[in-house]
Amino acid sequence: LVPEYLDLCRARGIRSVRIIHGKGIGVQREIVRGILERHPGVVRFGHPGDGGSWGATVVELAPLEED
């Protein structure tokens, strides 16, 4: 669902999202980050810098190109 969610956010003009994957032992985090590394609309991603949860990854998205 992550790629579809990112595409929908970009289509709606949303440029920053927080994906909640949970803390656990990091399996879901690594799956999510692997998807983010390959998604063409992702500019950057990382740990929330606002003191937020370790169980989330913040993502900056590129705007959609105008035709």
ROLO-912454 format. One record per atom (N, C-alpha, C, CB): residue number from 1; y, x negated, z negated. Coordinates in Angstrom, 1 decimal. Glycine has a CB too. Layout:
<pts>
> NUM, Y, X, Z
...
</pts>
This chain:
<pts>
> 1, -1.2, -0.8, 0.0
> 1, 0.0, 0.0, 0.0
> 1, 1.3, -0.8, 0.0
> 1, 0.0, 0.9, -1.2
> 2, 1.2, -2.1, -0.4
> 2, 2.4, -2.9, -0.5
> 2, 3.1, -3.1, 0.8
> 2, 2.0, -4.3, -1.1
> 3, 2.4, -3.4, 1.9
> 3, 3.1, -3.6, 3.2
> 3, 3.8, -2.3, 3.6
> 3, 2.2, -4.0, 4.3
> 4, 3.2, -1.2, 3.4
> 4, 3.7, 0.1, 3.8
> 4, 5.0, 0.4, 3.0
> 4, 2.7, 1.2, 3.7
> 5, 4.9, 0.1, 1.7
> 5, 6.0, 0.4, 0.8
> 5, 7.2, -0.5, 1.2
> 5, 5.6, 0.0, -0.7
> 6, 7.0, -1.8, 1.5
> 6, 8.1, -2.6, 1.9
> 6, 8.7, -2.2, 3.3
> 6, 7.5, -4.1, 2.1
> 7, 7.9, -1.7, 4.2
> 7, 8.4, -1.2, 5.5
> 7, 9.2, 0.0, 5.3
> 7, 7.2, -0.9, 6.4
> 8, 8.8, 0.9, 4.4
> 8, 9.5, 2.1, 4.1
> 8, 10.9, 1.8, 3.4
> 8, 8.7, 3.1, 3.2
> 9, 10.9, 0.9, 2.5
> 9, 12.1, 0.5, 1.8
> 9, 13.1, -0.1, 2.8
> 9, 11.8, -0.6, 0.7
> 10, 12.6, -1.0, 3.7
> 10, 13.5, -1.6, 4.7
> 10, 14.1, -0.5, 5.6
> 10, 12.7, -2.6, 5.6
> 11, 13.2, 0.5, 6.0
> 11, 13.7, 1.6, 6.9
> 11, 14.8, 2.4, 6.2
> 11, 12.5, 2.5, 7.3
> 12, 14.7, 2.5, 4.9
> 12, 15.7, 3.3, 4.2
> 12, 16.9, 2.4, 3.7
> 12, 15.1, 3.9, 3.0
> 13, 16.9, 1.2, 4.1
> 13, 18.1, 0.3, 3.8
> 13, 18.0, -0.3, 2.4
> 13, 19.3, 1.0, 3.9
> 14, 16.8, -0.2, 1.7
> 14, 16.6, -0.8, 0.4
> 14, 16.3, -2.3, 0.6
> 14, 15.5, -0.1, -0.4
> 15, 17.1, -3.1, 0.0
> 15, 17.0, -4.6, 0.2
> 15, 16.4, -5.3, -1.0
> 15, 18.3, -5.2, 0.5
> 16, 16.2, -4.7, -2.1
> 16, 15.7, -5.3, -3.3
> 16, 14.7, -4.4, -4.0
> 16, 16.8, -5.8, -4.2
> 17, 13.5, -4.8, -4.3
> 17, 12.5, -4.0, -4.9
> 17, 11.8, -4.8, -6.0
> 17, 11.5, -3.4, -3.9
> 18, 11.2, -4.1, -7.0
> 18, 10.4, -4.7, -8.0
> 18, 9.1, -4.1, -7.9
> 18, 11.1, -4.5, -9.5
> 19, 8.1, -5.0, -7.7
> 19, 6.7, -4.5, -7.6
> 19, 6.0, -4.8, -9.0
> 19, 5.9, -5.2, -6.4
> 20, 5.5, -3.7, -9.6
> 20, 4.8, -3.8, -10.9
> 20, 3.3, -4.0, -10.6
> 20, 5.1, -2.6, -11.8
> 21, 2.8, -5.2, -11.0
> 21, 1.4, -5.5, -10.8
> 21, 0.6, -5.6, -12.1
> 21, 1.2, -6.7, -10.0
> 22, 1.3, -5.6, -13.2
> 22, 0.7, -5.8, -14.5
> 22, 0.5, -7.3, -14.9
> 22, -0.6, -5.1, -14.5
> 23, 0.3, -7.5, -16.2
> 23, 0.2, -8.9, -16.7
> 23, -1.2, -9.4, -16.5
> 23, 0.6, -8.9, -18.2
> 24, -2.1, -8.9, -17.3
> 24, -3.6, -9.3, -17.1
> 24, -3.8, -10.8, -17.0
> 24, -4.1, -8.6, -15.9
> 25, -4.7, -11.2, -16.1
> 25, -5.0, -12.6, -15.9
> 25, -4.4, -13.1, -14.6
> 25, -6.5, -12.8, -16.0
> 26, -3.6, -12.3, -13.9
> 26, -3.0, -12.7, -12.7
> 26, -3.6, -12.4, -11.4
> 26, -2.8, -14.2, -12.8
> 27, -4.7, -11.7, -11.4
> 27, -5.4, -11.4, -10.1
> 27, -4.6, -10.5, -9.3
> 27, -6.8, -10.8, -10.4
> 28, -4.1, -9.4, -9.8
> 28, -3.2, -8.5, -9.0
> 28, -1.9, -9.2, -8.5
> 28, -2.9, -7.3, -9.8
> 29, -1.3, -10.0, -9.4
> 29, -0.1, -10.8, -9.1
> 29, -0.4, -11.7, -7.9
> 29, 0.4, -11.6, -10.3
> 30, -1.5, -12.4, -7.8
> 30, -1.8, -13.3, -6.7
> 30, -2.0, -12.5, -5.4
> 30, -2.9, -14.2, -7.1
> 31, -2.7, -11.3, -5.5
> 31, -2.9, -10.5, -4.4
> 31, -1.6, -10.0, -3.8
> 31, -3.8, -9.3, -4.7
> 32, -0.7, -9.5, -4.7
> 32, 0.6, -9.1, -4.2
> 32, 1.4, -10.2, -3.6
> 32, 1.4, -8.4, -5.4
> 33, 1.4, -11.3, -4.3
> 33, 2.2, -12.5, -3.7
> 33, 1.6, -13.0, -2.4
> 33, 2.2, -13.6, -4.8
> 34, 0.3, -12.9, -2.2
> 34, -0.3, -13.3, -0.9
> 34, 0.2, -12.4, 0.2
> 34, -1.8, -13.2, -1.0
> 35, 0.3, -11.1, -0.1
> 35, 0.8, -10.1, 0.8
> 35, 2.3, -10.4, 1.1
> 35, 0.7, -8.6, 0.3
> 36, 3.1, -10.7, 0.1
> 36, 4.5, -11.0, 0.3
> 36, 4.7, -12.2, 1.1
> 36, 5.2, -11.1, -1.1
> 37, 3.9, -13.2, 1.0
> 37, 4.0, -14.5, 1.7
> 37, 3.9, -14.2, 3.2
> 37, 3.0, -15.5, 1.3
> 38, 3.0, -13.2, 3.6
> 38, 2.7, -13.0, 5.0
> 38, 3.6, -11.9, 5.6
> 38, 1.3, -12.6, 5.1
> 39, 4.3, -11.1, 4.8
> 39, 5.1, -10.0, 5.3
> 39, 6.4, -10.5, 6.0
> 39, 5.4, -9.0, 4.2
> 40, 6.6, -10.1, 7.3
> 40, 7.8, -10.7, 8.0
> 40, 9.1, -10.2, 7.5
> 40, 7.6, -10.3, 9.4
> 41, 9.1, -9.1, 6.7
> 41, 10.4, -8.6, 6.2
> 41, 10.8, -9.1, 4.9
> 41, 10.3, -7.1, 6.1
> 42, 10.0, -10.0, 4.3
> 42, 10.3, -10.5, 3.0
> 42, 11.1, -11.8, 3.1
> 42, 9.0, -10.8, 2.2
> 43, 12.3, -11.8, 2.5
> 43, 13.2, -13.0, 2.5
> 43, 12.7, -14.0, 1.4
> 43, 14.6, -12.6, 2.3
> 44, 12.6, -13.5, 0.2
> 44, 12.1, -14.3, -0.9
> 44, 11.6, -13.3, -2.0
> 44, 13.3, -15.2, -1.5
> 45, 10.8, -13.9, -2.9
> 45, 10.3, -13.2, -4.1
> 45, 10.0, -14.1, -5.2
> 45, 9.0, -12.4, -3.7
> 46, 10.0, -13.6, -6.4
> 46, 9.7, -14.4, -7.6
> 46, 9.7, -13.6, -8.9
> 46, 10.7, -15.5, -7.7
> 47, 9.7, -14.3, -10.0
> 47, 9.7, -13.7, -11.3
> 47, 11.1, -13.1, -11.5
> 47, 9.3, -14.7, -12.4
> 48, 11.2, -11.9, -12.2
> 48, 12.5, -11.3, -12.5
> 48, 13.3, -12.3, -13.3
> 48, 12.3, -10.0, -13.2
> 49, 14.6, -12.5, -12.9
> 49, 15.5, -13.3, -13.6
> 49, 16.3, -12.6, -14.7
> 49, 16.4, -14.0, -12.7
> 50, 16.0, -11.4, -14.9
> 50, 16.7, -10.6, -15.9
> 50, 16.0, -10.5, -17.2
> 50, 17.0, -9.2, -15.3
> 51, 15.0, -11.3, -17.5
> 51, 14.3, -11.2, -18.7
> 51, 13.3, -10.1, -18.6
> 51, 15.2, -11.0, -19.9
> 52, 13.0, -9.6, -17.4
> 52, 12.1, -8.4, -17.3
> 52, 10.7, -8.9, -17.5
> 52, 12.3, -7.9, -15.9
> 53, 9.8, -8.0, -17.2
> 53, 8.4, -8.1, -17.5
> 53, 7.8, -9.2, -16.7
> 53, 7.7, -6.8, -17.2
> 54, 6.8, -9.9, -17.3
> 54, 6.0, -10.9, -16.6
> 54, 5.1, -10.1, -15.6
> 54, 5.1, -11.8, -17.5
> 55, 4.9, -8.8, -15.8
> 55, 4.0, -8.1, -15.0
> 55, 4.7, -7.5, -13.7
> 55, 3.4, -6.9, -15.8
> 56, 5.7, -8.1, -13.2
> 56, 6.4, -7.7, -12.1
> 56, 6.9, -8.8, -11.2
> 56, 7.6, -6.8, -12.5
> 57, 7.1, -8.5, -9.9
> 57, 7.6, -9.5, -9.0
> 57, 8.8, -8.8, -8.3
> 57, 6.6, -10.0, -8.0
> 58, 9.9, -9.5, -8.2
> 58, 11.1, -9.0, -7.5
> 58, 11.1, -9.5, -6.1
> 58, 12.4, -9.3, -8.2
> 59, 11.5, -8.7, -5.2
> 59, 11.4, -9.0, -3.7
> 59, 12.7, -8.7, -3.1
> 59, 10.2, -8.2, -3.1
> 60, 13.2, -9.7, -2.3
> 60, 14.4, -9.4, -1.5
> 60, 13.9, -9.2, 0.0
> 60, 15.4, -10.6, -1.6
> 61, 14.4, -8.1, 0.6
> 61, 13.9, -7.8, 1.9
> 61, 15.1, -8.0, 2.9
> 61, 13.5, -6.3, 1.9
> 62, 14.7, -8.4, 4.1
> 62, 15.6, -8.5, 5.2
> 62, 15.9, -7.1, 5.8
> 62, 15.0, -9.4, 6.4
> 63, 17.2, -7.0, 6.3
> 63, 17.5, -5.7, 6.9
> 63, 16.7, -5.6, 8.2
> 63, 19.0, -5.6, 7.2
> 64, 16.5, -4.3, 8.6
> 64, 15.9, -4.1, 10.0
> 64, 16.9, -4.5, 11.0
> 64, 15.5, -2.6, 10.1
> 65, 16.5, -5.0, 12.1
> 65, 17.3, -5.4, 13.2
> 65, 17.7, -4.1, 14.0
> 65, 16.6, -6.3, 14.2
> 66, 19.0, -4.0, 14.3
> 66, 19.5, -2.9, 15.1
> 66, 19.0, -3.1, 16.6
> 66, 21.0, -2.7, 15.0
> 67, 18.6, -2.0, 17.2
> 67, 18.2, -2.0, 18.6
> 67, 19.4, -1.9, 19.5
> 67, 17.2, -0.9, 19.0
</pts>
